[in-house]
Structure formats: C-alpha cells, structure tokens
Amino acid sequence: MRSVQSNILIFLSVFLLASCGSMAPPAPPQPNELIAPLPREDSEGKYLSPYTSDGVVAEWVKKGKSAQMGAT
C-alpha cells in the first residue's frame, strides 16, 4: 500500500513540474513597440518636470541651481 502511495506522489510531482516548466513567460516588448506616456500639462503628477510646456527650464530648477551654487 505504501509503494502505491509513493508512486502516485512521484507521478503527481513529475506531472506538476513538467506542466509548470512548459509555461514560458511572455517575451518583453521590443523597444520599437514601447509607447511613451504623454506629458502632463498640469502639476498633479508624482514628479515635476524640469521644463515648462514651451521647453524653458522651470523656475524651481533655476532656484535649485542658484541655491546649490551659493552653498559651494
């Protein structure tokens, strides 16, 4: 009786391991398939953009640079 149970356990273990190994994860997208998120036009995001919508450096960047230069 014990050998029958161990044979069943071995069979199930091999079956489970074989079925898990056959499922490959999906391939990551290629660089030309990625889509960049659109920039936000407001200040509601998690991170602030260092540039304004017209491409000029934001005022907080200028203040940070001048404070860093004053510290040195």
Secondary structure, DSSP 8 states (H G I E B T S, - for coil): -HHHHHHHHHHHHHHHHHHHHT--------GGG-------SSS-SSS--SB-TTS-B-HHHHHHHHHHHHH-
